[in-house]
Amino acid sequence: MKIDCFKCQYFRVTWDQNNPRGCSAYGFKTKQLPSVLVKQSSGMDCLKFVAKKQEGQR
């Protein structure tokens, strides 16, 4: 399963030009999508993915 970080509530855009993407669940910044780095580092898919709530949902 491919994790789409852009749809995760923990994904964030940083002001760091060298590492413009971040994950607040794992607490790191990276050039690539955080889920890709997690997969490369651990060999497992991201276990912290939580879908963003859509407007109108609670």
C-alpha angles and dihedrals in degrees: 000000000000114000116221104211091190088068094049123099090220095057115105139176113231133205090234107110091201094050108025098166129063146177118219092192093060095026103232142115125219144169093237131049110294092233090059092052091048090051092048093047101043104019088233133101116256110282096192099065113134118174116240115250112251120229111278094029125105 
